Amino acid sequence: MILDTSAVIERVRARRPVTEDITAVTLVEYPKIVYYKHFSGGVIFPIYEDYMVAHRLQLALIGLGRRFPTCWWRPCR
């Protein structure tokens, strides 16, 4: 599993171990992770194709979101 930056920060604040991998983005956003003695995961450096796949997935999710009204949690007026 790969943890998001916010999940890593929560674990560190709770003094829990971080055994999962992180991405280079998390390494840049939270550089202190390299000094956290309970970090035993790896750092994944995405390649160009990974970013393109992520971009296409986000576009697909945006398309799915347009199928639902913005007031899905309450009656629309």
Biopython code that builds the backbone (N, CA, C, O; Angstrom):
import numpy as np
from Bio.PDB.StructureBuilder import StructureBuilder

atoms = [
    (1, "MET", "N", (0.845, -1.164, 0.000)),
    (1, "MET", "CA", (0.000, 0.000, 0.000)),
    (1, "MET", "C", (0.897, 1.236, 0.000)),
    (1, "MET", "O", (2.015, 1.210, 0.515)),
    (2, "ILE", "N", (0.391, 2.308, -0.582)),
    (2, "ILE", "CA", (1.101, 3.582, -0.615)),
    (2, "ILE", "C", (0.286, 4.582, 0.194)),
    (2, "ILE", "O", (-0.907, 4.759, -0.052)),
    (3, "LEU", "N", (0.926, 5.235, 1.153)),
    (3, "LEU", "CA", (0.226, 6.198, 1.997)),
    (3, "LEU", "C", (0.299, 7.602, 1.417)),
    (3, "LEU", "O", (1.299, 7.994, 0.816)),
    (4, "ASP", "N", (-0.780, 8.347, 1.609)),
    (4, "ASP", "CA", (-0.848, 9.753, 1.243)),
    (4, "ASP", "C", (-0.147, 10.579, 2.325)),
    (4, "ASP", "O", (0.025, 10.116, 3.452)),
    (5, "THR", "N", (0.251, 11.791, 1.977)),
    (5, "THR", "CA", (0.969, 12.652, 2.920)),
    (5, "THR", "C", (0.184, 12.862, 4.208)),
    (5, "THR", "O", (0.753, 12.796, 5.298)),
    (6, "SER", "N", (-1.113, 13.115, 4.095)),
    (6, "SER", "CA", (-1.913, 13.366, 5.299)),
    (6, "SER", "C", (-1.934, 12.150, 6.221)),
    (6, "SER", "O", (-1.897, 12.299, 7.442)),
    (7, "ALA", "N", (-1.991, 10.961, 5.654)),
    (7, "ALA", "CA", (-1.976, 9.740, 6.468)),
    (7, "ALA", "C", (-0.628, 9.557, 7.154)),
    (7, "ALA", "O", (-0.568, 9.114, 8.301)),
    (8, "VAL", "N", (0.446, 9.895, 6.460)),
    (8, "VAL", "CA", (1.786, 9.798, 7.056)),
    (8, "VAL", "C", (1.899, 10.756, 8.236)),
    (8, "VAL", "O", (2.388, 10.378, 9.300)),
    (9, "ILE", "N", (1.450, 11.983, 8.051)),
    (9, "ILE", "CA", (1.532, 12.979, 9.127)),
    (9, "ILE", "C", (0.710, 12.536, 10.331)),
    (9, "ILE", "O", (1.155, 12.683, 11.469)),
    (10, "GLU", "N", (-0.484, 11.997, 10.096)),
    (10, "GLU", "CA", (-1.315, 11.497, 11.204)),
    (10, "GLU", "C", (-0.599, 10.395, 11.972)),
    (10, "GLU", "O", (-0.611, 10.385, 13.203)),
    (11, "ARG", "N", (0.019, 9.474, 11.256)),
    (11, "ARG", "CA", (0.735, 8.375, 11.918)),
    (11, "ARG", "C", (1.898, 8.904, 12.750)),
    (11, "ARG", "O", (2.103, 8.465, 13.882)),
    (12, "VAL", "N", (2.651, 9.835, 12.199)),
    (12, "VAL", "CA", (3.807, 10.382, 12.925)),
    (12, "VAL", "C", (3.336, 11.106, 14.176)),
    (12, "VAL", "O", (3.920, 10.937, 15.247)),
    (13, "ARG", "N", (2.293, 11.907, 14.053)),
    (13, "ARG", "CA", (1.767, 12.635, 15.223)),
    (13, "ARG", "C", (1.282, 11.681, 16.305)),
    (13, "ARG", "O", (1.407, 11.971, 17.495)),
    (14, "ALA", "N", (0.730, 10.543, 15.895)),
    (14, "ALA", "CA", (0.253, 9.537, 16.850)),
    (14, "ALA", "C", (1.375, 8.605, 17.301)),
    (14, "ALA", "O", (1.150, 7.694, 18.098)),
    (15, "ARG", "N", (2.571, 8.835, 16.793)),
    (15, "ARG", "CA", (3.757, 8.015, 17.101)),
    (15, "ARG", "C", (3.543, 6.543, 16.762)),
    (15, "ARG", "O", (3.984, 5.647, 17.481)),
    (16, "ARG", "N", (2.849, 6.323, 15.639)),
    (16, "ARG", "CA", (2.625, 4.965, 15.151)),
    (16, "ARG", "C", (3.613, 4.669, 14.034)),
    (16, "ARG", "O", (4.070, 5.592, 13.359)),
    (17, "PRO", "N", (3.949, 3.413, 13.827)),
    (17, "PRO", "CA", (4.901, 3.072, 12.760)),
    (17, "PRO", "C", (4.327, 3.329, 11.369)),
    (17, "PRO", "O", (3.120, 3.232, 11.144)),
    (18, "VAL", "N", (5.215, 3.654, 10.456)),
    (18, "VAL", "CA", (4.862, 3.830, 9.046)),
    (18, "VAL", "C", (5.646, 2.771, 8.287)),
    (18, "VAL", "O", (6.822, 2.958, 7.975)),
    (19, "THR", "N", (4.985, 1.658, 7.993)),
    (19, "THR", "CA", (5.659, 0.558, 7.304)),
    (19, "THR", "C", (5.333, 0.530, 5.816)),
    (19, "THR", "O", (5.990, -0.168, 5.044)),
    (20, "GLU", "N", (4.320, 1.289, 5.417)),
    (20, "GLU", "CA", (3.922, 1.333, 4.014)),
    (20, "GLU", "C", (4.862, 2.243, 3.219)),
    (20, "GLU", "O", (5.629, 3.025, 3.781)),
    (21, "ASP", "N", (4.775, 2.115, 1.908)),
    (21, "ASP", "CA", (5.568, 2.969, 1.034)),
    (21, "ASP", "C", (4.936, 4.352, 0.921)),
    (21, "ASP", "O", (3.746, 4.533, 1.177)),
    (22, "ILE", "N", (5.756, 5.316, 0.534)),
    (22, "ILE", "CA", (5.296, 6.671, 0.243)),
    (22, "ILE", "C", (5.811, 7.038, -1.146)),
    (22, "ILE", "O", (6.675, 6.357, -1.697)),
    (23, "THR", "N", (5.276, 8.112, -1.699)),
    (23, "THR", "CA", (5.772, 8.568, -2.999)),
    (23, "THR", "C", (6.752, 9.715, -2.800)),
    (23, "THR", "O", (6.877, 10.267, -1.706)),
    (24, "ALA", "N", (7.432, 10.055, -3.864)),
    (24, "ALA", "CA", (8.372, 11.175, -3.830)),
    (24, "ALA", "C", (7.651, 12.473, -3.488)),
    (24, "ALA", "O", (8.250, 13.377, -2.905)),
    (25, "VAL", "N", (6.373, 12.575, -3.841)),
    (25, "VAL", "CA", (5.598, 13.774, -3.513)),
    (25, "VAL", "C", (5.496, 13.927, -1.999)),
    (25, "VAL", "O", (5.675, 15.028, -1.477)),
    (26, "THR", "N", (5.212, 12.837, -1.290)),
    (26, "THR", "CA", (5.158, 12.886, 0.172)),
    (26, "THR", "C", (6.521, 13.222, 0.752)),
    (26, "THR", "O", (6.615, 13.963, 1.730)),
    (27, "LEU", "N", (7.558, 12.693, 0.166)),
    (27, "LEU", "CA", (8.921, 12.992, 0.615)),
    (27, "LEU", "C", (9.211, 14.485, 0.505)),
    (27, "LEU", "O", (9.874, 15.055, 1.372)),
    (28, "VAL", "N", (8.718, 15.122, -0.557)),
    (28, "VAL", "CA", (8.912, 16.563, -0.742)),
    (28, "VAL", "C", (8.006, 17.353, 0.198)),
    (28, "VAL", "O", (8.444, 18.334, 0.799)),
    (29, "GLU", "N", (6.741, 16.933, 0.332)),
    (29, "GLU", "CA", (5.787, 17.659, 1.168)),
    (29, "GLU", "C", (6.078, 17.512, 2.660)),
    (29, "GLU", "O", (5.786, 18.419, 3.439)),
    (30, "TYR", "N", (6.641, 16.395, 3.057)),
    (30, "TYR", "CA", (6.916, 16.128, 4.476)),
    (30, "TYR", "C", (8.320, 15.539, 4.613)),
    (30, "TYR", "O", (8.473, 14.345, 4.873)),
    (31, "PRO", "N", (9.345, 16.380, 4.437)),
    (31, "PRO", "CA", (10.722, 15.876, 4.433)),
    (31, "PRO", "C", (11.181, 15.267, 5.759)),
    (31, "PRO", "O", (12.132, 14.485, 5.777)),
    (32, "LYS", "N", (10.524, 15.612, 6.865)),
    (32, "LYS", "CA", (10.919, 15.060, 8.166)),
    (32, "LYS", "C", (10.753, 13.548, 8.250)),
    (32, "LYS", "O", (11.304, 12.913, 9.149)),
    (33, "ILE", "N", (10.001, 12.971, 7.323)),
    (33, "ILE", "CA", (9.751, 11.528, 7.379)),
    (33, "ILE", "C", (11.050, 10.731, 7.347)),
    (33, "ILE", "O", (11.117, 9.643, 7.918)),
    (34, "VAL", "N", (12.067, 11.247, 6.700)),
    (34, "VAL", "CA", (13.328, 10.493, 6.617)),
    (34, "VAL", "C", (14.014, 10.390, 7.977)),
    (34, "VAL", "O", (14.860, 9.519, 8.178)),
    (35, "TYR", "N", (13.658, 11.266, 8.907)),
    (35, "TYR", "CA", (14.247, 11.226, 10.250)),
    (35, "TYR", "C", (13.380, 10.466, 11.252)),
    (35, "TYR", "O", (13.799, 10.247, 12.389)),
    (36, "TYR", "N", (12.185, 10.065, 10.845)),
    (36, "TYR", "CA", (11.276, 9.356, 11.742)),
    (36, "TYR", "C", (11.759, 7.921, 11.901)),
    (36, "TYR", "O", (11.795, 7.154, 10.938)),
    (37, "LYS", "N", (12.131, 7.568, 13.132)),
    (37, "LYS", "CA", (12.759, 6.256, 13.353)),
    (37, "LYS", "C", (11.816, 5.083, 13.112)),
    (37, "LYS", "O", (12.268, 3.951, 12.944)),
    (38, "HIS", "N", (10.512, 5.343, 13.093)),
    (38, "HIS", "CA", (9.549, 4.258, 12.873)),
    (38, "HIS", "C", (9.079, 4.182, 11.419)),
    (38, "HIS", "O", (8.078, 3.531, 11.123)),
    (39, "PHE", "N", (9.802, 4.850, 10.508)),
    (39, "PHE", "CA", (9.492, 4.747, 9.084)),
    (39, "PHE", "C", (10.364, 3.662, 8.483)),
    (39, "PHE", "O", (11.588, 3.782, 8.445)),
    (40, "SER", "N", (9.715, 2.589, 8.007)),
    (40, "SER", "CA", (10.475, 1.490, 7.412)),
    (40, "SER", "C", (10.003, 1.165, 5.997)),
    (40, "SER", "O", (10.410, 0.161, 5.413)),
    (41, "GLY", "N", (9.149, 2.015, 5.458)),
    (41, "GLY", "CA", (8.671, 1.806, 4.095)),
    (41, "GLY", "C", (9.681, 2.300, 3.081)),
    (41, "GLY", "O", (10.766, 2.760, 3.435)),
    (42, "GLY", "N", (9.321, 2.201, 1.848)),
    (42, "GLY", "CA", (10.173, 2.674, 0.767)),
    (42, "GLY", "C", (9.620, 3.951, 0.165)),
    (42, "GLY", "O", (8.532, 4.405, 0.520)),
    (43, "VAL", "N", (10.386, 4.523, -0.753)),
    (43, "VAL", "CA", (9.961, 5.724, -1.464)),
    (43, "VAL", "C", (9.813, 5.357, -2.938)),
    (43, "VAL", "O", (10.752, 4.869, -3.567)),
    (44, "ILE", "N", (8.635, 5.597, -3.469)),
    (44, "ILE", "CA", (8.358, 5.286, -4.868)),
    (44, "ILE", "C", (8.474, 6.561, -5.692)),
    (44, "ILE", "O", (7.874, 7.584, -5.362)),
    (45, "PHE", "N", (9.247, 6.489, -6.759)),
    (45, "PHE", "CA", (9.421, 7.614, -7.662)),
    (45, "PHE", "C", (8.632, 7.318, -8.936)),
    (45, "PHE", "O", (9.075, 6.536, -9.777)),
    (46, "PRO", "N", (7.451, 7.953, -9.078)),
    (46, "PRO", "CA", (6.627, 7.692, -10.260)),
    (46, "PRO", "C", (7.338, 8.126, -11.546)),
    (46, "PRO", "O", (8.166, 9.036, -11.549)),
    (47, "ILE", "N", (6.984, 7.443, -12.631)),
    (47, "ILE", "CA", (7.516, 7.817, -13.934)),
    (47, "ILE", "C", (6.421, 8.565, -14.703)),
    (47, "ILE", "O", (5.277, 8.632, -14.253)),
    (48, "TYR", "N", (6.768, 9.113, -15.835)),
    (48, "TYR", "CA", (5.857, 9.925, -16.639)),
    (48, "TYR", "C", (4.530, 9.207, -16.885)),
    (48, "TYR", "O", (3.464, 9.807, -16.744)),
    (49, "GLU", "N", (4.591, 7.945, -17.246)),
    (49, "GLU", "CA", (3.375, 7.191, -17.556)),
    (49, "GLU", "C", (2.443, 7.090, -16.347)),
    (49, "GLU", "O", (1.222, 7.091, -16.502)),
    (50, "ASP", "N", (3.016, 7.002, -15.145)),
    (50, "ASP", "CA", (2.191, 6.953, -13.934)),
    (50, "ASP", "C", (1.363, 8.223, -13.785)),
    (50, "ASP", "O", (0.187, 8.165, -13.426)),
    (51, "TYR", "N", (1.979, 9.368, -14.061)),
    (51, "TYR", "CA", (1.259, 10.639, -13.969)),
    (51, "TYR", "C", (0.163, 10.729, -15.028)),
    (51, "TYR", "O", (-0.913, 11.265, -14.763)),
    (52, "MET", "N", (0.430, 10.209, -16.218)),
    (52, "MET", "CA", (-0.573, 10.244, -17.281)),
    (52, "MET", "C", (-1.763, 9.342, -16.945)),
    (52, "MET", "O", (-2.908, 9.704, -17.215)),
    (53, "VAL", "N", (-1.505, 8.182, -16.363)),
    (53, "VAL", "CA", (-2.595, 7.298, -15.931)),
    (53, "VAL", "C", (-3.416, 7.985, -14.846)),
    (53, "VAL", "O", (-4.646, 7.949, -14.886)),
    (54, "ALA", "N", (-2.754, 8.606, -13.885)),
    (54, "ALA", "CA", (-3.455, 9.311, -12.811)),
    (54, "ALA", "C", (-4.317, 10.437, -13.379)),
    (54, "ALA", "O", (-5.442, 10.651, -12.927)),
    (55, "HIS", "N", (-3.796, 11.146, -14.358)),
    (55, "HIS", "CA", (-4.542, 12.236, -14.983)),
    (55, "HIS", "C", (-5.799, 11.703, -15.681)),
    (55, "HIS", "O", (-6.878, 12.278, -15.540)),
    (56, "ARG", "N", (-5.661, 10.624, -16.418)),
    (56, "ARG", "CA", (-6.817, 10.034, -17.103)),
    (56, "ARG", "C", (-7.859, 9.534, -16.093)),
    (56, "ARG", "O", (-9.061, 9.673, -16.319)),
    (57, "LEU", "N", (-7.402, 8.963, -14.997)),
    (57, "LEU", "CA", (-8.335, 8.513, -13.958)),
    (57, "LEU", "C", (-9.100, 9.688, -13.362)),
    (57, "LEU", "O", (-10.309, 9.604, -13.149)),
    (58, "GLN", "N", (-8.394, 10.784, -13.093)),
    (58, "GLN", "CA", (-9.056, 11.967, -12.529)),
    (58, "GLN", "C", (-10.100, 12.516, -13.497)),
    (58, "GLN", "O", (-11.191, 12.902, -13.079)),
    (59, "LEU", "N", (-9.770, 12.552, -14.784)),
    (59, "LEU", "CA", (-10.743, 13.019, -15.776)),
    (59, "LEU", "C", (-11.974, 12.115, -15.803)),
    (59, "LEU", "O", (-13.101, 12.599, -15.912)),
    (60, "ALA", "N", (-11.761, 10.811, -15.706)),
    (60, "ALA", "CA", (-12.885, 9.870, -15.677)),
    (60, "ALA", "C", (-13.738, 10.089, -14.433)),
    (60, "ALA", "O", (-14.965, 10.025, -14.509)),
    (61, "LEU", "N", (-13.112, 10.344, -13.300)),
    (61, "LEU", "CA", (-13.861, 10.592, -12.065)),
    (61, "LEU", "C", (-14.663, 11.881, -12.156)),
    (61, "LEU", "O", (-15.784, 11.954, -11.655)),
    (62, "ILE", "N", (-14.094, 12.896, -12.793)),
    (62, "ILE", "CA", (-14.835, 14.143, -12.996)),
    (62, "ILE", "C", (-16.080, 13.865, -13.837)),
    (62, "ILE", "O", (-17.165, 14.368, -13.545)),
    (63, "GLY", "N", (-15.910, 13.063, -14.879)),
    (63, "GLY", "CA", (-17.047, 12.700, -15.721)),
    (63, "GLY", "C", (-18.125, 11.967, -14.950)),
    (63, "GLY", "O", (-19.313, 12.216, -15.157)),
    (64, "LEU", "N", (-17.730, 11.073, -14.068)),
    (64, "LEU", "CA", (-18.704, 10.359, -13.237)),
    (64, "LEU", "C", (-19.416, 11.314, -12.297)),
    (64, "LEU", "O", (-20.624, 11.197, -12.087)),
    (65, "GLY", "N", (-18.681, 12.253, -11.733)),
    (65, "GLY", "CA", (-19.269, 13.210, -10.801)),
    (65, "GLY", "C", (-20.327, 14.080, -11.442)),
    (65, "GLY", "O", (-21.259, 14.509, -10.761)),
    (66, "ARG", "N", (-20.214, 14.352, -12.730)),
    (66, "ARG", "CA", (-21.198, 15.190, -13.419)),
    (66, "ARG", "C", (-22.533, 14.478, -13.599)),
    (66, "ARG", "O", (-23.541, 15.116, -13.902)),
    (67, "ARG", "N", (-22.546, 13.177, -13.416)),
    (67, "ARG", "CA", (-23.793, 12.420, -13.569)),
    (67, "ARG", "C", (-24.723, 12.610, -12.378)),
    (67, "ARG", "O", (-25.909, 12.289, -12.462)),
    (68, "PHE", "N", (-24.200, 13.125, -11.276)),
    (68, "PHE", "CA", (-24.981, 13.290, -10.064)),
    (68, "PHE", "C", (-25.179, 14.775, -9.788)),
    (68, "PHE", "O", (-24.260, 15.568, -9.995)),
    (69, "PRO", "N", (-26.365, 15.164, -9.324)),
    (69, "PRO", "CA", (-26.573, 16.577, -8.994)),
    (69, "PRO", "C", (-25.696, 16.987, -7.817)),
    (69, "PRO", "O", (-25.308, 16.153, -6.999)),
    (70, "THR", "N", (-25.394, 18.259, -7.740)),
    (70, "THR", "CA", (-24.520, 18.735, -6.665)),
    (70, "THR", "C", (-25.195, 18.664, -5.308)),
    (70, "THR", "O", (-24.521, 18.743, -4.280)),
    (71, "CYS", "N", (-26.495, 18.520, -5.286)),
    (71, "CYS", "CA", (-27.211, 18.444, -4.004)),
    (71, "CYS", "C", (-27.625, 17.003, -3.699)),
    (71, "CYS", "O", (-28.741, 16.770, -3.236)),
    (72, "TRP", "N", (-26.762, 16.058, -3.945)),
    (72, "TRP", "CA", (-27.085, 14.642, -3.774)),
    (72, "TRP", "C", (-27.418, 14.274, -2.334)),
    (72, "TRP", "O", (-28.103, 13.278, -2.103)),
    (73, "TRP", "N", (-26.950, 15.052, -1.360)),
    (73, "TRP", "CA", (-27.149, 14.692, 0.042)),
    (73, "TRP", "C", (-28.442, 15.266, 0.619)),
    (73, "TRP", "O", (-28.816, 14.943, 1.746)),
    (74, "ARG", "N", (-29.135, 16.126, -0.161)),
    (74, "ARG", "CA", (-30.392, 16.717, 0.299)),
    (74, "ARG", "C", (-31.304, 16.896, -0.916)),
    (74, "ARG", "O", (-30.833, 16.820, -2.051)),
    (75, "PRO", "N", (-32.585, 17.129, -0.700)),
    (75, "PRO", "CA", (-33.480, 17.355, -1.846)),
    (75, "PRO", "C", (-33.071, 18.605, -2.627)),
    (75, "PRO", "O", (-32.837, 19.661, -2.039)),
    (76, "CYS", "N", (-32.988, 18.480, -3.943)),
    (76, "CYS", "CA", (-32.646, 19.641, -4.779)),
    (76, "CYS", "C", (-33.838, 20.582, -4.850)),
    (76, "CYS", "O", (-34.986, 20.139, -4.847)),
    (77, "ARG", "N", (-33.570, 21.868, -4.914)),
    (77, "ARG", "CA", (-34.658, 22.860, -5.001)),
    (77, "ARG", "C", (-34.965, 23.177, -6.429)),
    (77, "ARG", "O", (-35.849, 23.988, -6.705)),
]
sb = StructureBuilder()
sb.init_structure("model")
sb.init_model(0)
sb.init_chain("A")
sb.init_seg("    ")
for serial, (resi, resn, name, xyz) in enumerate(atoms, 1):
    if name == "N":
        sb.init_residue(resn, " ", resi, " ")
    sb.init_atom(name, np.array(xyz, "f"), 0.0, 1.0, " ", f" {name:<3s}", serial, name[0])
structure = sb.get_structure()
